[in-house]
């Protein structure tokens, strides 16, 4: 396990999850990236985005599972993240089948 998996803050986890969501239909739009970047502070977005770009799809899911398992997320944190995931998927006006499948997977991971 890489050390960076162990040091994600709640905000960094949120960025990473939302980046995965923005890529669910294999097209990250400027609207989606702006949606994510406006929800975070400082340089976290750029650093996490760079990490995301270098990870494979399997690594991305593994990192999210690991981070969720090792974070002290409150029920409120989880509900807010699920709401943001859904809002991001709706940012282009509809939810594609691949986005729906990813939303279901993330709901299972988040609990």
C-alpha positions as CSV (number, residue, x, y, z in Angstrom):
1,X,0.0,0.0,0.0
2,X,1.4,3.4,-1.0
3,X,1.8,5.9,1.8
4,X,-0.4,8.5,-0.1
5,X,-3.3,6.1,0.2
6,X,-3.1,6.4,4.0
7,X,-2.8,10.2,4.2
8,X,-5.8,11.4,2.2
9,X,-8.0,13.9,4.1
10,X,-11.7,13.7,3.8
11,X,-11.5,16.5,1.2
12,X,-8.9,14.6,-0.9
13,X,-11.1,11.5,-0.8
14,X,-14.0,13.6,-2.0
15,X,-11.9,15.1,-4.9
16,X,-10.7,11.7,-6.0
17,X,-14.2,10.1,-5.8
18,X,-15.7,13.0,-7.8
19,X,-12.9,12.8,-10.4
20,X,-13.8,9.1,-10.9
21,X,-17.4,10.1,-11.3
22,X,-16.6,12.8,-13.8
23,X,-14.8,10.1,-15.9
24,X,-17.6,7.5,-15.7
25,X,-18.7,8.2,-19.3
26,X,-15.1,8.5,-20.4
27,X,-15.4,12.3,-21.0
28,X,-14.5,14.8,-18.3
29,X,-16.2,18.0,-19.2
30,X,-15.0,21.5,-18.1
31,X,-18.3,21.8,-16.2
32,X,-17.6,18.6,-14.3
33,X,-14.1,19.7,-13.4
34,X,-15.3,23.1,-12.3
35,X,-18.0,21.5,-10.2
36,X,-15.3,19.5,-8.4
37,X,-12.7,22.3,-8.1
38,X,-15.2,24.8,-6.6
39,X,-16.0,22.4,-3.7
40,X,-12.4,22.3,-2.4
41,X,-9.8,24.7,-1.1
42,X,-6.1,25.4,-2.0
43,X,-3.9,23.2,-4.1
44,X,-5.6,19.9,-3.2
45,X,-7.4,19.6,-6.5
46,X,-4.3,19.9,-8.7
47,X,-2.3,17.4,-6.6
48,X,-5.1,14.8,-6.4
49,X,-6.0,15.3,-10.1
50,X,-2.4,14.6,-11.1
51,X,-2.5,11.4,-8.9
52,X,-5.8,10.4,-10.4
53,X,-4.5,10.7,-14.0
54,X,-1.6,8.3,-13.2
55,X,-3.8,5.6,-11.7
56,X,-5.4,2.7,-13.5
57,X,-9.2,2.1,-13.1
58,X,-8.5,-0.8,-10.7
59,X,-6.1,1.4,-8.6
60,X,-8.7,4.1,-8.4
61,X,-11.4,1.8,-7.0
62,X,-8.8,0.1,-4.6
63,X,-7.7,3.5,-3.3
64,X,-11.2,4.7,-2.7
65,X,-12.1,1.5,-0.8
66,X,-8.9,1.7,1.3
67,X,-9.5,5.4,2.1
68,X,-13.2,4.8,3.0
69,X,-12.2,1.9,5.3
70,X,-9.6,4.1,7.0
71,X,-11.4,7.4,7.2
72,X,-13.6,8.4,10.2
73,X,-16.5,9.4,7.9
74,X,-19.6,10.4,9.7
75,X,-23.0,9.4,8.4
76,X,-23.4,13.1,7.4
77,X,-20.1,13.0,5.5
78,X,-21.3,10.0,3.5
79,X,-24.6,11.5,2.7
80,X,-23.0,14.8,1.6
81,X,-20.6,12.9,-0.7
82,X,-23.4,10.7,-2.1
83,X,-25.4,13.9,-2.9
84,X,-22.4,15.5,-4.6
85,X,-21.9,12.4,-6.7
86,X,-25.5,12.5,-7.8
87,X,-25.3,16.3,-8.5
88,X,-22.1,15.8,-10.6
89,X,-23.8,13.1,-12.7
90,X,-26.8,15.4,-13.3
91,X,-24.5,18.3,-14.3
92,X,-24.9,17.5,-17.9
93,X,-28.7,17.0,-17.7
94,X,-29.0,13.2,-17.4
95,X,-27.4,10.1,-15.9
96,X,-25.9,7.6,-18.3
97,X,-25.9,3.9,-17.7
98,X,-22.2,3.9,-16.9
99,X,-22.7,6.7,-14.4
100,X,-25.6,4.8,-12.8
101,X,-23.5,1.7,-12.4
102,X,-20.7,3.7,-10.9
103,X,-23.1,5.5,-8.5
104,X,-24.4,2.1,-7.4
105,X,-20.8,0.8,-6.8
106,X,-19.8,3.9,-4.9
107,X,-23.0,3.7,-2.8
108,X,-22.0,0.1,-1.9
109,X,-18.4,1.2,-1.0
110,X,-19.6,4.2,1.0
111,X,-22.3,2.2,2.9
